[in-house]
Amino acid sequence: MSVRPEAEFRTALPYDAIEDEIDFVEWPGRNVTEAIGAMLASLGYEVSAPIHAAEHGWELDVRANSRRFWLQITRWDEQDCNLMTKDMTWRIWRLQPSFEEFLTQLDTALRGDGRFSQIGWFRDWKDETRSPHPVEAS
C-alpha cells in the first residue's frame, strides 16, 4: 500500500493573514484550518482548536478511539496551501481508524467541499509526483 501523507491544494477561502508594519502578527490559514477541523469533527473525530505555528501556519491535534493524528496547514498565498499529516499513535496492536482510513476520509471531505480544489497528494518534499488519492494499493 502506498501512502501519501502530504497534499497541496487551492482554497477559495479569504486570505486571512494579520500583518503590522513589520511582520505577520498572525500567519495566514487559520480559516482553512478551522474548515478542515470542522470537516473532521463532523466525521466524529475529536479536534483541537487551531494551534498557531508561526511561519509553519496552523496545526490540529485530531483523536479517535485512542488514535492521534497531527495536521499542519500552511497557506502560501491567496489560494495555495500545503497540508502535512502524521500518525502520532503509539501502539502495539491495530486500532481503528487506521491512518489510511483517516487520510481517505480527509480527502473525501476536502473534495466534497467546494472551497477546496486541485488537491494533489505526495509522500514528502522530495516527491515531485502528485496523486489524486492519499492511499493506493501498491
TIDRENVEX-787988 format. One record per atom (N, C-alpha, C): residue in one letter; atom name; x, y, z. Coordinates in nm, 2 decimals, padded with zeros to 4 digits. Last residue first. Layout:
# residues N
> r	a	c1	c2	c3
> A	CA	X	Y	Z
...
END
This chain:
# residues 138
> r	a	c1	c2	c3
> S	N	-00.04	-00.09	-00.38
> S	CA	00.09	-00.09	-00.45
> S	C	00.09	-00.18	-00.57
> A	N	-00.33	00.11	-00.36
> A	CA	-00.27	-00.03	-00.35
> A	C	-00.15	-00.03	-00.43
> E	N	-00.31	00.43	-00.21
> E	CA	-00.33	00.35	-00.33
> E	C	-00.27	00.21	-00.30
> V	N	-00.40	00.73	-00.06
> V	CA	-00.37	00.59	-00.04
> V	C	-00.41	00.51	-00.16
> P	N	-00.47	00.99	-00.15
> P	CA	-00.36	00.97	-00.05
> P	C	-00.32	00.83	-00.02
> H	N	-00.51	01.07	-00.50
> H	CA	-00.55	00.99	-00.38
> H	C	-00.44	00.98	-00.28
> P	N	-00.41	01.19	-00.71
> P	CA	-00.54	01.24	-00.66
> P	C	-00.59	01.17	-00.54
> S	N	-00.07	01.28	-00.67
> S	CA	-00.17	01.18	-00.69
> S	C	-00.30	01.23	-00.65
> R	N	00.23	01.40	-00.81
> R	CA	00.11	01.43	-00.73
> R	C	00.00	01.33	-00.77
> T	N	00.59	01.39	-00.78
> T	CA	00.46	01.34	-00.83
> T	C	00.35	01.39	-00.75
> E	N	00.81	01.47	-00.64
> E	CA	00.76	01.56	-00.74
> E	C	00.63	01.52	-00.80
> D	N	00.93	01.44	-00.32
> D	CA	00.84	01.37	-00.42
> D	C	00.78	01.47	-00.51
> K	N	01.05	01.58	-00.13
> K	CA	01.13	01.54	-00.24
> K	C	01.05	01.47	-00.35
> W	N	00.86	01.63	00.07
> W	CA	00.90	01.74	-00.01
> W	C	00.99	01.70	-00.13
> D	N	00.66	01.33	00.04
> D	CA	00.73	01.42	00.11
> D	C	00.78	01.53	00.02
> R	N	00.44	01.21	-00.11
> R	CA	00.50	01.14	00.00
> R	C	00.57	01.24	00.09
> F	N	00.12	01.37	-00.20
> F	CA	00.25	01.33	-00.23
> F	C	00.32	01.27	-00.10
> W	N	-00.18	01.47	-00.37
> W	CA	-00.12	01.41	-00.25
> W	C	00.02	01.36	-00.30
> G	N	-00.37	01.75	-00.46
> G	CA	-00.27	01.65	-00.50
> G	C	-00.19	01.60	-00.39
> I	N	-00.65	01.92	-00.55
> I	CA	-00.59	01.85	-00.44
> I	C	-00.50	01.74	-00.50
> Q	N	-00.81	02.13	-00.67
> Q	CA	-00.68	02.09	-00.72
> Q	C	-00.59	02.03	-00.61
> S	N	-00.99	02.28	-00.40
> S	CA	-00.98	02.23	-00.53
> S	C	-00.83	02.19	-00.56
> F	N	-01.24	02.39	-00.17
> F	CA	-01.11	02.33	-00.19
> F	C	-01.11	02.27	-00.33
> R	N	-01.50	02.47	-00.14
> R	CA	-01.40	02.57	-00.11
> R	C	-01.26	02.52	-00.14
> G	N	-01.67	02.26	-00.18
> G	CA	-01.64	02.35	-00.29
> G	C	-01.54	02.45	-00.27
> D	N	-01.61	01.96	-00.05
> D	CA	-01.63	02.09	-00.01
> D	C	-01.58	02.18	-00.12
> G	N	-01.53	01.71	-00.13
> G	CA	-01.68	01.73	-00.12
> G	C	-01.71	01.88	-00.08
> R	N	-01.26	01.71	-00.10
> R	CA	-01.32	01.70	-00.24
> R	C	-01.47	01.73	-00.24
> L	N	-01.24	01.69	00.18
> L	CA	-01.19	01.81	00.10
> L	C	-01.25	01.82	-00.03
> A	N	-01.36	01.44	00.23
> A	CA	-01.42	01.56	00.28
> A	C	-01.37	01.69	00.21
> T	N	-01.18	01.27	00.10
> T	CA	-01.32	01.27	00.05
> T	C	-01.39	01.40	00.10
> D	N	-00.95	01.32	00.25
> D	CA	-00.95	01.35	00.11
> D	C	-01.09	01.36	00.06
> L	N	-01.04	01.22	00.50
> L	CA	-01.00	01.36	00.49
> L	C	-01.00	01.40	00.34
> Q	N	-01.07	00.95	00.44
> Q	CA	-01.19	01.03	00.49
> Q	C	-01.16	01.18	00.47
> T	N	-00.81	00.89	00.38
> T	CA	-00.91	00.87	00.28
> T	C	-01.03	00.95	00.31
> L	N	-00.68	00.93	00.62
> L	CA	-00.64	01.01	00.51
> L	C	-00.75	01.00	00.40
> F	N	-00.81	00.74	00.78
> F	CA	-00.82	00.88	00.82
> F	C	-00.79	00.96	00.70
> E	N	-00.73	00.50	00.66
> E	CA	-00.87	00.54	00.66
> E	C	-00.89	00.68	00.69
> E	N	-00.46	00.52	00.71
> E	CA	-00.50	00.51	00.57
> E	C	-00.65	00.55	00.56
> F	N	-00.45	00.50	00.98
> F	CA	-00.41	00.62	00.92
> F	C	-00.46	00.63	00.78
> S	N	-00.76	00.34	01.10
> S	CA	-00.62	00.34	01.06
> S	C	-00.58	00.47	01.00
> P	N	-00.97	00.43	01.38
> P	CA	-00.94	00.42	01.24
> P	C	-00.79	00.41	01.20
> Q	N	-00.85	00.13	01.53
> Q	CA	-00.93	00.20	01.42
> Q	C	-00.96	00.34	01.47
> L	N	-00.54	-00.04	01.58
> L	CA	-00.65	00.04	01.63
> L	C	-00.73	00.10	01.51
> R	N	-00.34	-00.31	01.64
> R	CA	-00.40	-00.23	01.53
> R	C	-00.53	-00.17	01.59
> W	N	-00.10	-00.29	01.90
> W	CA	-00.20	-00.36	01.83
> W	C	-00.27	-00.26	01.73
> I	N	00.07	-00.10	02.00
> I	CA	00.12	-00.24	01.99
> I	C	00.03	-00.32	01.90
> R	N	00.14	00.25	01.94
> R	CA	00.05	00.13	01.95
> R	C	00.13	00.00	01.94
> W	N	00.09	00.58	01.94
> W	CA	00.19	00.48	01.99
> W	C	00.10	00.36	02.01
> T	N	00.01	00.80	01.68
> T	CA	-00.03	00.70	01.77
> T	C	00.08	00.60	01.81
> M	N	00.04	00.99	01.49
> M	CA	00.11	01.01	01.62
> M	C	00.08	00.90	01.72
> D	N	00.07	01.02	01.16
> D	CA	00.01	00.93	01.26
> D	C	00.09	00.94	01.38
> K	N	00.04	01.34	01.00
> K	CA	00.13	01.23	01.06
> K	C	00.05	01.15	01.16
> T	N	00.04	01.57	00.73
> T	CA	-00.03	01.48	00.83
> T	C	00.07	01.38	00.88
> M	N	00.03	01.89	00.58
> M	CA	00.11	01.77	00.62
> M	C	00.03	01.70	00.73
> L	N	-00.06	02.08	00.31
> L	CA	-00.11	02.01	00.43
> L	C	-00.01	01.89	00.46
> N	N	-00.06	02.41	00.17
> N	CA	00.01	02.28	00.19
> N	C	-00.05	02.21	00.32
> C	N	-00.22	02.62	-00.07
> C	CA	-00.20	02.57	00.07
> C	C	-00.12	02.44	00.06
> D	N	-00.30	02.91	-00.26
> D	CA	-00.23	02.79	-00.24
> D	C	-00.20	02.75	-00.10
> Q	N	-00.44	03.16	-00.26
> Q	CA	-00.51	03.04	-00.29
> Q	C	-00.44	02.91	-00.25
> E	N	-00.28	03.38	-00.17
> E	CA	-00.42	03.39	-00.18
> E	C	-00.50	03.26	-00.20
> D	N	-00.02	03.17	-00.01
> D	CA	-00.07	03.30	-00.08
> D	C	-00.22	03.30	-00.08
> W	N	00.03	02.95	00.16
> W	CA	00.14	03.02	00.09
> W	C	00.10	03.16	00.04
> R	N	-00.05	02.81	00.46
> R	CA	-00.11	02.89	00.34
> R	C	00.00	02.97	00.28
> T	N	-00.03	02.50	00.60
> T	CA	00.04	02.62	00.57
> T	C	-00.02	02.69	00.44
> I	N	-00.13	02.29	00.85
> I	CA	-00.18	02.36	00.73
> I	C	-00.10	02.49	00.71
> Q	N	-00.07	01.98	00.99
> Q	CA	-00.02	02.12	00.98
> Q	C	-00.07	02.18	00.84
> L	N	-00.20	01.74	01.21
> L	CA	-00.21	01.81	01.08
> L	C	-00.14	01.95	01.09
> W	N	-00.18	01.42	01.36
> W	CA	-00.14	01.56	01.36
> W	C	-00.15	01.62	01.22
> F	N	-00.38	01.19	01.54
> F	CA	-00.32	01.23	01.41
> F	C	-00.29	01.38	01.42
> R	N	-00.42	00.91	01.74
> R	CA	-00.39	01.05	01.74
> R	C	-00.32	01.09	01.60
> R	N	-00.65	00.68	01.89
> R	CA	-00.56	00.72	01.78
> R	C	-00.54	00.87	01.78
> S	N	-00.84	00.62	02.07
> S	CA	-00.70	00.60	02.11
> S	C	-00.61	00.63	02.00
> N	N	-01.07	00.71	01.91
> N	CA	-01.05	00.57	01.95
> N	C	-00.91	00.54	01.98
> A	N	-00.93	00.99	01.77
> A	CA	-01.04	00.90	01.76
> A	C	-01.00	00.76	01.81
> R	N	-00.81	01.33	01.73
> R	CA	-00.81	01.20	01.80
> R	C	-00.94	01.12	01.77
> V	N	-00.58	01.57	01.63
> V	CA	-00.71	01.50	01.60
> V	C	-00.70	01.36	01.66
> D	N	-00.46	01.89	01.63
> D	CA	-00.44	01.76	01.70
> D	C	-00.58	01.69	01.69
> L	N	-00.34	02.11	01.39
> L	CA	-00.46	02.05	01.46
> L	C	-00.41	01.92	01.52
> E	N	-00.18	02.42	01.32
> E	CA	-00.18	02.28	01.34
> E	C	-00.31	02.24	01.41
> W	N	-00.06	02.66	01.08
> W	CA	-00.15	02.62	01.18
> W	C	-00.15	02.47	01.20
> G	N	00.24	02.80	00.98
> G	CA	00.10	02.81	00.97
> G	C	00.02	02.77	01.09
> H	N	00.51	02.83	01.01
> H	CA	00.46	02.70	00.96
> H	C	00.31	02.70	00.94
> E	N	00.55	03.07	01.13
> E	CA	00.57	03.06	00.98
> E	C	00.53	02.93	00.92
> A	N	00.33	02.98	01.39
> A	CA	00.41	03.09	01.33
> A	C	00.43	03.06	01.18
> A	N	00.13	02.81	01.46
> A	CA	00.26	02.75	01.45
> A	C	00.36	02.85	01.37
> H	N	-00.15	02.79	01.66
> H	CA	-00.07	02.88	01.58
> H	C	00.07	02.83	01.58
> I	N	-00.39	02.56	01.63
> I	CA	-00.27	02.59	01.71
> I	C	-00.18	02.67	01.62
> P	N	-00.75	02.54	01.65
> P	CA	-00.63	02.56	01.57
> P	C	-00.51	02.61	01.66
> A	N	-00.87	02.30	01.89
> A	CA	-00.87	02.43	01.83
> A	C	-00.75	02.45	01.75
> S	N	-00.88	01.95	01.81
> S	CA	-00.84	02.06	01.89
> S	C	-00.87	02.19	01.82
> V	N	-01.13	01.71	01.77
> V	CA	-01.04	01.80	01.70
> V	C	-01.01	01.92	01.79
> E	N	-01.24	01.39	01.74
> E	CA	-01.22	01.50	01.84
> E	C	-01.11	01.58	01.79
> Y	N	-01.44	01.28	01.46
> Y	CA	-01.31	01.30	01.53
> Y	C	-01.32	01.41	01.63
> G	N	-01.68	01.27	01.32
> G	CA	-01.67	01.20	01.45
> G	C	-01.54	01.21	01.52
> L	N	-01.71	01.42	01.10
> L	CA	-01.69	01.27	01.08
> L	C	-01.67	01.20	01.21
> S	N	-01.72	01.67	01.20
> S	CA	-01.84	01.62	01.15
> S	C	-01.83	01.47	01.12
> A	N	-01.44	01.70	01.26
> A	CA	-01.54	01.69	01.37
> A	C	-01.67	01.63	01.32
> L	N	-01.35	01.73	00.99
> L	CA	-01.31	01.61	01.07
> L	C	-01.40	01.59	01.19
> M	N	-01.47	01.98	00.93
> M	CA	-01.50	01.86	00.85
> M	C	-01.47	01.73	00.93
> A	N	-01.35	02.14	01.12
> A	CA	-01.50	02.12	01.13
> A	C	-01.54	02.00	01.04
> G	N	-01.08	02.14	01.03
> G	CA	-01.12	02.08	01.17
> G	C	-01.27	02.06	01.18
> I	N	-01.11	02.27	00.79
> I	CA	-01.07	02.13	00.79
> I	C	-01.11	02.06	00.93
> A	N	-01.19	02.52	00.89
> A	CA	-01.28	02.45	00.80
> A	C	-01.24	02.30	00.80
> E	N	-00.96	02.59	01.04
> E	CA	-01.09	02.58	01.11
> E	C	-01.19	02.50	01.02
> T	N	-00.77	02.60	00.84
> T	CA	-00.76	02.51	00.94
> T	C	-00.89	02.48	01.02
> V	N	-00.87	02.82	00.69
> V	CA	-00.86	02.69	00.63
> V	C	-00.85	02.58	00.73
> N	N	-00.84	03.02	00.89
> N	CA	-00.98	02.99	00.84
> N	C	-00.98	02.85	00.77
> R	N	-00.56	03.03	00.92
> R	CA	-00.65	02.99	01.04
> R	C	-00.79	02.95	00.99
> G	N	-00.41	03.12	00.72
> G	CA	-00.45	02.98	00.71
> G	C	-00.54	02.94	00.83
> P	N	-00.13	03.34	00.79
> P	CA	-00.25	03.30	00.72
> P	C	-00.28	03.16	00.74
> W	N	-00.01	03.44	01.12
> W	CA	00.01	03.39	00.99
> W	C	-00.12	03.34	00.92
> E	N	-00.03	03.74	01.28
> E	CA	-00.09	03.61	01.28
> E	C	-00.08	03.56	01.14
> V	N	00.15	03.93	01.23
> V	CA	00.10	03.92	01.37
> V	C	00.04	03.78	01.39
> F	N	00.42	03.95	01.01
> F	CA	00.29	03.89	01.04
> F	C	00.27	03.89	01.19
> D	N	00.58	04.28	01.02
> D	CA	00.58	04.13	01.00
> D	C	00.43	04.08	01.02
> I	N	00.57	04.56	01.02
> I	CA	00.69	04.49	01.02
> I	C	00.68	04.35	00.97
> E	N	00.32	04.67	01.05
> E	CA	00.41	04.74	00.96
> E	C	00.54	04.66	00.94
> D	N	00.13	04.37	01.07
> D	CA	00.16	04.50	01.11
> D	C	00.26	04.56	01.01
> E	N	-00.12	04.14	00.95
> E	CA	00.01	04.19	00.95
> E	C	00.02	04.33	01.01
> I	N	-00.29	03.84	00.93
> I	CA	-00.29	03.97	01.00
> I	C	-00.15	04.02	01.01
> A	N	-00.44	03.65	00.67
> A	CA	-00.32	03.69	00.75
> A	C	-00.34	03.83	00.81
> D	N	-00.64	03.54	00.52
> D	CA	-00.67	03.59	00.65
> D	C	-00.55	03.63	00.73
> Y	N	-00.80	03.52	00.22
> Y	CA	-00.67	03.52	00.27
> Y	C	-00.68	03.60	00.41
> P	N	-01.11	03.33	00.21
> P	CA	-01.04	03.45	00.20
> P	C	-00.90	03.44	00.27
> L	N	-01.13	03.02	00.02
> L	CA	-01.15	03.09	00.15
> L	C	-01.06	03.22	00.14
> A	N	-01.07	02.86	-00.19
> A	CA	-01.15	02.98	-00.22
> A	C	-01.17	03.07	-00.09
> T	N	-00.76	02.69	-00.23
> T	CA	-00.88	02.73	-00.15
> T	C	-00.94	02.86	-00.20
> R	N	-00.58	02.42	-00.35
> R	CA	-00.61	02.56	-00.36
> R	C	-00.74	02.57	-00.28
> F	N	-00.31	02.20	-00.22
> F	CA	-00.45	02.23	-00.27
> F	C	-00.47	02.38	-00.28
> E	N	-00.11	01.93	-00.15
> E	CA	-00.12	02.07	-00.18
> E	C	-00.25	02.09	-00.25
> A	N	-00.03	01.70	00.11
> A	CA	-00.11	01.74	00.00
> A	C	-00.08	01.89	-00.02
> E	N	00.10	01.40	00.26
> E	CA	00.11	01.54	00.24
> E	C	00.03	01.58	00.11
> P	N	00.11	01.12	00.27
> P	CA	00.06	01.19	00.39
> P	C	00.06	01.35	00.37
> R	N	00.05	00.86	00.09
> R	CA	00.10	00.99	00.06
> R	C	00.04	01.09	00.17
> V	N	00.12	00.52	00.07
> V	CA	00.05	00.63	00.15
> V	C	00.13	00.76	00.12
> S	N	00.06	00.22	-00.08
> S	CA	00.13	00.34	-00.10
> S	C	00.05	00.46	-00.02
> M	N	00.08	-00.12	00.00
> M	CA	00.00	00.00	00.00
> M	C	00.09	00.12	00.00
END
